[in-house]
Amino acid sequence: MPTTLAADAIGTPGRPWGADEVAQWRSRQTVRRHYEADVLRVIDTLRSRFQVSEYGRLDYPPDSYPLFALTSPDWNDALPIALVTGGVHGYETSGVHGALQFVAQRAADYAGRVNLVVAPCVSPWAYERIHRWNAHAVDPNRSFRADGEAPEAAALMRLVAPFRDRVLVHVDLHETTDSDESEFRPALAARDGVAYVPGEIPDGFYLVDDSAYPQPAFQQAIIDAVAQVTHIAPADADGELIGSPMVGPGVIQYPVKQLGLCAGITDATYKTTTEVYPDSPRATAAQCNAAQVAAVCAALDFALAGSPRHVD
């Protein structure tokens, strides 16, 4: 996707944005697709099969967005909990539609085995504008902490708080796109008043594990499943993906809690962040959605197979 927002032209080079620059940036954002049509109408079709609850509302005048989660209709406190999140970055399309596709097509397969909680579109304002940030030019996926600035993250944290210590597995669905380099990373550098350093977009699917509590066998099981759907990203010439060493086929690690990432929202033994590559000539939109579904199913299958929990 070419640069369309020219955010790197806002403000003064070397100086972080203030309120005026954020307002200027926000004035350039336009609605390019519709949360109600793409997400809420699909959720409505699932109400007869799943419990649907509004867990928050985002008010970005003149717009207001209800936030919904879908949960197992046969909730059983004796069962473990699995959390699936999508659309933390609104522009990452298959995260949203992959989460909804999982609920529609595969969630029933896990009835009586696990309690499912699915938040398919955490950032609807950004979904509509095909953007990474929220309306305040804040990245929600750096805000999953007590002092986080994004209301999208705060709402999800409130949803999860009553059961966060009981979550066994959490899959956070993302994409890495060509627009990360053409648009979003240059905008980030401009916003923060630093020099933009070009990077390289991985060609294929990969995962981000938690460096504090890595689960290599879990990650590998997901990679193996997704490889049946779309190609796995190879390491670059430095043995890295997006600047991080590849620790296994298609796997890197981040300190997810330290960075305030959504994957660190619980203490789940099994957690991962998926990264689909929708701009590849070797992958269609349908394949990207299917890859997200395959990742969720593989994660659940591995976690529910009784693999030993992590021990420090």
C-alpha positions, 0 to 999 in steps of 0.5 A: 500500500503506498503512503497515503497520509503523508504523516512524515510531512507533518510537524518539524523534523526532529521534534515530537508531535504535540496536540496541533500536529496530532489534530492535523494528522487526524483531520487527514484520516478518512473512513475507507470501510465500515465497522458496522457492515463488516464486523457488527453485522457478522456478529449479529449472525452469530448471536444465536450460537454464541453469547455476545456482550458489549464490553466497552464503547469508544467515543471519538466524536462524532463517531461512537463504536461499541466493542463486542466480545463473543463467548462460549454459550455453554460456559463452564467454570471447570474448563480452561479459558482461551482468549482470541483477539483481533484488530488491535491494529485496525488496518490488519484485516485478516486479524478481524476477519480471521477471528470472526471466521474462527467463531463462525466455522470452528469454535463449535468444535471446542464446545465442552473442552474450553471456554472461548472469549473472542474480541474480534475488532479491538480498534474499530476507529482504526479499522475504518480508516485502515490505520495502525493508530487510534484517533489520538495517534497512539498505538494500542499495541503498546498500551496494554499496561496500567498507564497505557494511553489507548482506551481500546487497550483499557477496555479489553483489559477490563473485559479480561480482568475477572478471568485473566489468571485462568486463561490457558491460551491467548492468540493475538491475530496480526499482520505485517504489511508492506504499508508498515514500511511505506506508511506507518514506520515513517509516520511513527518516526515523524510523530516521535521526532526521530530519524526513519530507518528503513527495514525489511518486510518478511515474506510470509507468516511468522509468530512472536513468542514471549521471551520471558516464558517461551514455548517453542513446541507450542509455536512450532505446532502453529507454524506446522499447521499454518504451513498447510495454508500459506508460506512461512517467512524465512529469515533475512540475510542476518538471520532475523525477522523485522530486526529480531533473531529468528529462534525457530522456523518463522518464530521470533520473541519479544518481551510482551508484557514489558512492551505493553503488547496485547499478548501480555494481557494475561499470564496464559501459559500459551501465548502467541502473536500471529503475523500474516503477510497479506501483500505477498503475491503468493497469498490471497485474502482468503488464505490470510483469513484461513491462516489465522483460523489455522493458527487459532485451532493449532494453538487450542489443540496443543494447549488442550492436549495436556502439554505440561505447563511452564515451570520457572 
